Amino acid sequence: MRPHSAAILPIRIVAGLFLICGLVGLAGTALAADKTVYVLPTTGIVDGGMAQYLADGIAQAERDGAAAVVIKLNTPGGALTSTNDIVGTLLEAKVPIIVWVAPAGGFAASAGTFITLAANVAVMAPGTSIGAASPVSGQGEDIPGTLGDKVRNDAIAKITAIAEERNRNVNWAVQAVSEARSSSASEAVGLGVVDGMASSLDEVLAFANGRQVKVGGSTVTLDLTGATTTQIDMSPFIAFFRLLMDPTIAFLLFSAGSAGLLAELWSPNFVTGILGALLIILAFIGLGALPLNVGGLLLILLALVLFGLELTVTSHGLLGFGGLVCFALGASALFTTPVDPFTPLVRVAAPVIVTTTATAAIFLALVVWAAVRSRGMSSPEGAVGRAVALQPGAEAIVRRPIEPLGSVYVAGEEWSARSADGRSLDRGVPVRVVRTDGLTAIVEPNPSPSSAS
């Protein structure tokens, strides 16, 4: 038995070595598979929605034990308070943060400069730029006086602290605020503003791999070899509210909602009224987060009143024309300059103003044409024939509530009408024509309507 056991022993040893090597390989594969890098695409104006999105994404990466977080940044700037929130999230993160300014042609301007400098590792795609972080007024001018000095000095202090914390070029960072300095990707790398350049996500991970960064008060070495990437998109809820805060979207919602309410007044059906009210509520959610100009909003409301009167009063298009002028002026002046010096100037896109105004003009032209045609002003014969229907004693039904001006349905046609004694009359009330005032019927309740009416 001993010789047999001695012969088997080497085989067992070799098999054991192979088993150990296999287990080590499987462990290495498992460890590599566990290395996940979360990617957060971050574009548009820096606002509360972006700050919440980054805070949630980084918190999830911390909970899941991610190897790193890559913020793919492309922004023209944004609100100072939101910028402070994002910078605080990046500096206090317990997971390595990599900011990648991309794609080519993108930028990290104004507030985006602060965010990029706050990263553990900052890289830029070729063709991108960074800088121009000077606080300015909404018109792009320097802020004068003590207020300008206060805002500028505060921004310089903040960006200096960030650059010192991340060992970046402090002089350049100060110049980005005090002199609105901006640099291309290659220049920023050469000056020590950012760490390197990368044209793809794989290049970003390869560049960051092995770098030592300070996370949570301690120095760690990034191990991204074989790491997988997972993109975390903005939640639909936050994305929806960021969409509402777009000035053009807010204007379109308000315009469409107002058109729905006008349609409800013209022909009550509840559907257009409910939809119109919903759109206006959504519009005010967005307008509440934007620098709203009350004067511009009042001009748009006046335009809507004039449009409504055009539907009920015979003005041959004059009220509608006045409404179009007020509408275009109100849309152009709907937003004031931002109070926050880092926030870009917001306005309704000019093509949208032109398109909506032209659409309203076409609609009003059709209304006027229909009104002229229905009232028989296109031919003398038609005018005489229709005037017969408005003879005193003609029976009618209230079509649009008279309060004090409405319309009645008489002899197969709809006419503007008002009550003889100024009372309000609901839709469907039978009435009788007392007299006429031009093409407006003066009516009173008809106590004994005939079946013909």
C-alpha positions in Angstrom: 0.0 0.0 0.0 2.8 2.4 0.7 4.3 2.3 -2.8 0.9 2.9 -4.3 0.4 5.9 -2.0 3.8 7.3 -2.8 2.9 7.1 -6.5 -0.3 9.0 -6.0 1.1 11.7 -3.8 2.8 13.7 -6.7 -0.4 13.6 -8.6 -2.4 15.0 -5.7 0.2 17.7 -5.2 0.0 18.8 -8.9 -3.8 18.6 -8.8 -3.8 20.8 -5.7 -1.6 23.4 -7.3 -3.8 23.5 -10.4 -6.8 23.9 -8.1 -5.2 26.8 -6.2 -4.2 28.5 -9.4 -7.8 28.1 -10.7 -9.2 29.6 -7.5 -6.8 32.5 -7.6 -7.7 33.1 -11.3 -11.4 33.0 -10.4 -10.8 35.4 -7.5 -8.9 37.8 -9.8 -11.7 37.7 -12.3 -14.3 38.3 -9.7 -12.4 41.2 -8.3 -12.0 42.7 -11.8 -15.7 42.2 -12.4 -16.5 43.9 -9.1 -14.7 47.1 -10.2 -17.4 49.3 -11.6 -17.1 52.9 -12.7 -20.3 55.0 -12.7 -20.6 57.5 -15.6 -22.8 60.6 -15.1 -23.6 62.5 -18.3 -23.9 66.1 -17.1 -25.0 68.8 -19.7 -26.8 72.1 -19.8 -27.1 74.9 -17.3 -25.9 74.3 -13.8 -29.1 74.3 -11.7 -30.7 72.6 -8.7 -31.7 69.7 -10.9 -28.1 69.0 -11.9 -26.9 69.4 -8.3 -29.4 66.8 -7.1 -28.6 64.5 -10.0 -24.9 64.5 -9.2 -25.5 64.2 -5.4 -27.8 61.1 -6.0 -25.4 59.5 -8.5 -22.3 59.9 -6.3 -24.3 58.7 -3.2 -25.3 55.5 -5.1 -21.7 55.0 -6.2 -20.6 55.2 -2.5 -23.3 52.7 -1.5 -22.4 50.3 -4.2 -18.6 50.5 -3.6 -17.8 51.8 -7.1 -14.2 52.2 -8.1 -14.7 55.7 -9.3 -17.3 58.1 -10.8 -16.8 59.8 -14.2 -18.7 63.1 -14.7 -19.0 63.8 -18.4 -19.3 67.6 -18.2 -20.5 70.1 -20.9 -21.9 73.3 -19.5 -22.0 77.0 -20.2 -22.4 77.8 -16.5 -25.2 78.3 -14.1 -26.5 79.2 -10.7 -23.9 80.0 -8.0 -25.8 78.3 -5.2 -26.0 75.1 -7.3 -22.3 75.3 -8.2 -21.5 75.5 -4.5 -23.6 72.5 -3.8 -21.9 70.5 -6.6 -18.4 71.5 -5.5 -19.2 70.5 -1.9 -20.5 67.1 -3.1 -17.3 66.5 -5.1 -14.9 67.6 -2.3 -16.7 65.5 0.3 -17.2 62.4 -1.9 -16.0 59.1 -0.5 -15.4 57.7 -4.0 -12.8 59.1 -6.5 -14.3 61.7 -8.8 -13.1 62.1 -12.4 -14.5 65.1 -14.4 -14.2 64.6 -18.2 -15.0 67.7 -20.2 -16.5 66.3 -23.4 -17.4 65.9 -26.2 -15.2 67.7 -28.6 -16.5 71.2 -29.0 -17.9 71.2 -25.5 -16.7 73.4 -22.6 -16.6 73.9 -18.9 -17.3 77.6 -18.8 -18.1 79.8 -15.8 -19.5 77.5 -13.1 -18.2 74.5 -15.0 -14.7 75.7 -14.2 -15.3 75.4 -10.5 -16.8 71.9 -10.9 -13.8 70.7 -13.1 -11.2 72.0 -10.7 -12.9 70.2 -7.8 -12.5 66.8 -9.3 -9.8 64.3 -8.0 -8.8 63.8 -11.7 -9.7 66.3 -14.4 -9.3 65.5 -18.1 -10.5 67.2 -21.2 -11.4 66.0 -24.7 -9.5 67.6 -27.6 -11.3 70.6 -28.9 -12.8 71.6 -25.5 -12.2 74.7 -23.4 -12.3 75.8 -19.8 -12.4 79.1 -18.0 -14.2 82.5 -18.3 -15.4 82.3 -14.8 -15.8 86.0 -14.1 -19.0 87.1 -12.5 -20.9 89.4 -14.9 -24.3 90.9 -15.1 -27.0 89.4 -17.2 -26.0 91.7 -20.2 -22.5 90.3 -20.0 -21.1 93.5 -18.4 -18.9 93.8 -15.3 -20.8 94.3 -12.1 -20.0 97.8 -10.9 -19.4 99.2 -7.4 -19.2 97.4 -4.1 -21.5 94.6 -5.2 -19.2 93.8 -8.1 -16.1 93.7 -5.7 -18.0 91.5 -3.3 -19.1 89.0 -5.8 -15.7 88.9 -7.6 -13.7 88.5 -4.3 -15.9 85.8 -3.1 -15.6 83.9 -6.4 -11.8 84.3 -6.3 -11.7 83.0 -2.7 -13.8 80.0 -3.6 -11.8 79.0 -6.7 -8.5 79.5 -4.9 -9.6 77.2 -2.1 -10.6 74.5 -4.7 -7.4 74.8 -6.7 -5.3 74.5 -3.5 -7.2 71.5 -2.3 -6.7 69.7 -5.6 -3.1 70.9 -6.2 -4.0 72.8 -9.4 -2.7 76.1 -10.9 -3.9 78.7 -8.4 -2.7 81.7 -10.5 -4.7 80.5 -13.6 -7.7 79.8 -11.4 -7.6 83.3 -10.0 -7.2 84.8 -13.5 -10.2 82.8 -14.8 -12.3 84.8 -12.3 -10.5 88.2 -12.2 -9.6 88.4 -16.0 -12.1 85.9 -17.5 -9.2 83.8 -18.7 -10.0 80.8 -20.8 -7.8 78.0 -22.1 -8.0 75.2 -24.6 -7.6 71.6 -23.5 -3.9 71.4 -24.5 -3.1 74.7 -22.8 -5.0 73.8 -19.7 -2.9 70.6 -19.4 0.4 72.5 -20.0 -0.5 75.0 -17.3 -1.5 72.4 -14.7 -5.1 73.4 -14.7 -6.3 69.9 -15.5 -4.4 66.6 -15.4 -4.6 65.4 -19.0 -6.5 64.8 -22.3 -8.7 61.9 -23.4 -10.9 61.6 -26.4 -12.9 58.5 -25.2 -14.1 57.0 -22.0 -11.6 54.1 -22.3 -8.8 56.7 -22.5 -10.1 58.5 -19.4 -10.0 55.2 -17.4 -6.6 54.4 -18.7 -5.2 57.8 -17.8 -6.7 57.7 -14.3 -5.6 54.2 -13.6 -2.8 54.1 -11.0 -3.0 57.7 -10.0 -3.0 58.6 -6.3 -5.9 60.8 -5.1 -7.1 62.0 -1.8 -10.6 60.7 -0.9 -12.2 61.1 2.5 -9.1 62.4 4.1 -6.8 59.5 2.9 -4.8 58.9 -0.1 -5.9 56.0 -2.4 -4.5 54.6 -5.6 -7.0 54.3 -8.5 -7.2 50.6 -9.7 -9.3 50.7 -12.8 -7.7 47.8 -14.7 -10.5 45.7 -16.2 -13.2 47.9 -14.7 -16.7 48.0 -16.3 -18.7 51.2 -16.8 -22.3 51.8 -15.9 -24.1 54.9 -17.0 -26.6 56.5 -14.6 -29.0 58.8 -16.4 -30.9 61.5 -14.7 -34.2 60.4 -13.2 -37.3 61.1 -15.3 -38.7 63.3 -12.6 -35.6 65.6 -12.4 -35.2 65.6 -16.2 -38.9 66.6 -16.6 -38.6 69.6 -14.2 -35.3 70.7 -15.8 -37.2 70.6 -19.1 -39.9 72.9 -17.6 -37.2 75.3 -16.6 -36.2 75.9 -20.2 -37.4 79.4 -21.1 -38.7 78.4 -24.5 -40.5 75.4 -23.2 -42.1 77.4 -20.4 -43.3 80.0 -23.0 -44.7 77.4 -25.3 -46.6 75.7 -22.5 -48.1 79.0 -21.4 -49.1 79.9 -25.0 -50.6 76.5 -25.7 -52.5 76.5 -22.3 -53.8 80.0 -23.0 -55.0 78.9 -26.4 -56.8 76.0 -24.8 -58.6 78.3 -22.4 -59.7 80.6 -25.2 -61.0 77.6 -27.1 -63.0 76.6 -24.0 -64.5 80.1 -23.8 -65.4 80.0 -27.5 -66.9 76.5 -27.4 -67.3 75.0 -23.9 -66.3 71.3 -23.8 -64.2 71.0 -20.7 -61.5 69.1 -22.5 -59.6 72.1 -23.9 -60.2 74.0 -20.7 -58.7 71.2 -18.5 -55.8 70.7 -20.8 -55.2 74.4 -21.0 -55.2 74.8 -17.3 -52.8 71.9 -16.8 -50.4 73.4 -19.4 -50.5 76.8 -17.7 -49.7 75.2 -14.3 -46.7 73.4 -15.8 -45.6 76.6 -17.4 -45.7 78.5 -14.0 -43.6 75.7 -12.4 -40.9 76.6 -15.0 -41.5 80.3 -14.8 -41.1 80.2 -11.1 -37.5 79.0 -11.4 -36.6 81.6 -14.1 -36.0 85.4 -13.8 -39.5 86.3 -14.8 -40.3 89.8 -16.0 -43.8 90.7 -14.8 -44.2 93.4 -17.4 -43.6 90.8 -20.2 -46.1 88.4 -18.6 -48.7 91.2 -18.3 -48.3 92.0 -22.0 -49.0 88.4 -22.9 -52.0 88.4 -20.7 -53.3 91.6 -22.4 -52.8 89.9 -25.7 -54.9 87.0 -24.6 -57.7 89.3 -23.5 -57.6 91.1 -26.9 -57.7 87.7 -28.6 -60.7 86.7 -26.5 -62.5 90.0 -27.3 -61.8 89.5 -31.0 -63.8 86.3 -30.8 -66.9 88.1 -29.4 -66.7 91.7 -30.5 -66.9 92.9 -34.1 -63.6 94.8 -34.6 -62.8 93.6 -38.1 -59.3 92.4 -36.8 -58.2 95.5 -34.9 -58.3 93.9 -31.5 -56.5 90.9 -32.9 -53.8 93.0 -34.4 -53.3 94.8 -31.1 -53.1 91.4 -29.4 -50.4 90.2 -31.8 -48.3 93.2 -31.1 -48.6 92.7 -27.3 -48.0 89.0 -27.7 -44.7 89.5 -29.6 -43.5 92.2 -27.2 -44.4 90.2 -24.1 -42.6 87.1 -25.4 -39.5 89.1 -26.2 -39.5 90.7 -22.7 -40.7 87.7 -20.7 -37.5 87.3 -18.8 -35.3 89.7 -17.0 -31.5 89.5 -16.6 -30.5 86.8 -14.1 -29.8 88.0 -10.5 -27.1 85.3 -10.1 -24.0 86.6 -11.9 -22.9 83.1 -13.0 -26.3 82.3 -14.6 -26.4 82.6 -18.4 -28.9 85.1 -19.9 -32.2 83.4 -20.5 -34.7 84.4 -23.2 -37.3 82.8 -25.5 -35.8 81.7 -28.8 -36.5 84.3 -31.5 -37.7 81.6 -34.1 -40.2 80.4 -31.5 -41.6 84.0 -31.0 -41.9 84.4 -34.8 -43.6 81.1 -35.3 -46.1 81.4 -32.5 -47.0 85.0 -33.5 -47.5 84.0 -37.1 -49.6 81.0 -36.0 -51.8 83.3 -33.9 -52.1 85.7 -36.8 -53.3 83.0 -39.2 -55.8 81.7 -36.6 -57.2 85.2 -36.0 -57.4 85.9 -39.7 -59.5 82.7 -40.1 -61.7 83.8 -37.2 -62.3 87.2 -38.7 -63.0 85.7 -42.1 -65.5 83.3 -40.6 -67.2 86.1 -38.7 -67.5 88.3 -41.7 -68.9 85.4 -43.8 -71.3 84.2 -41.1 -72.7 87.7 -40.6 -73.3 88.2 -44.3 -70.9 91.1 -44.9 -69.5 89.5 -48.0 -72.6 90.4 -50.1 -75.6 92.8 -49.8 -78.0 90.0 -50.5 -76.6 87.9 -47.7 -76.7 90.8 -45.3 -80.4 91.5 -46.1 -81.3 87.9 -45.8 -79.6 87.5 -42.5 -81.0 90.7 -41.2 -84.5 89.3 -41.6 -83.6 86.6 -39.0 -83.0 89.4 -36.5 -86.4 91.0 -36.8 -88.0 91.7 -33.4 -89.9 88.7 -32.2 -87.6 86.1 -33.7 -87.1 83.2 -31.4 -83.5 82.0 -30.5 -81.5 79.8 -28.2 -78.5 81.1 -26.2 -75.4 79.4 -27.6 -72.7 81.2 -25.7 -73.6 82.4 -22.2 -74.6 86.1 -22.2 -72.6 87.7 -19.4 -73.1 90.5 -20.5 -72.2 89.7 -24.1 -72.6 86.3 -25.7 -74.3 84.7 -28.7 -77.6 83.2 -29.8 -78.6 80.7 -32.4 -81.4 82.0 -34.6 -82.7 80.8 -38.0 -79.7 78.4 -38.4 -77.0 81.0 -37.6 -75.1 82.3 -34.6 -75.3 86.0 -33.8 -73.7 88.2 -31.1 -76.2 89.1 -28.5 -76.8 90.8 -25.2 -79.8 90.9 -22.9 -82.2 93.9 -22.9 -82.0 94.4 -19.2 -78.3 93.5 -18.7 -79.1 90.2 -16.9 -76.9 87.1 -17.5 -78.4 84.2 -19.5 -77.1 80.7 -19.5 -76.4 78.5 -22.4 -79.6 76.8 -23.8 -82.1 79.4 -22.4 -84.8 80.2 -25.0 -84.9 83.9 -25.8 -86.7 86.3 -28.2 -85.2 89.1 -30.2 -86.4 92.5 -28.9 -84.4 94.8 -31.3 -81.0 94.9 -33.0 -77.9 97.1 -32.4 -76.0 96.8 -35.7 -75.3 93.1 -36.0 -75.9 92.5 -32.3 -79.2 91.0 -31.2 -80.9 92.5 -28.1 -82.8 89.6 -26.5 -85.0 88.8 -23.5 -86.1 85.4 -22.1 -88.9 83.8 -24.1 -91.4 82.3 -21.7 -93.2 80.2 -24.3 -90.7 79.1 -27.0 -92.1 77.3 -30.0 -90.7 73.9 -31.2 -89.3 75.6 -34.2 -86.8 77.5 -32.2 
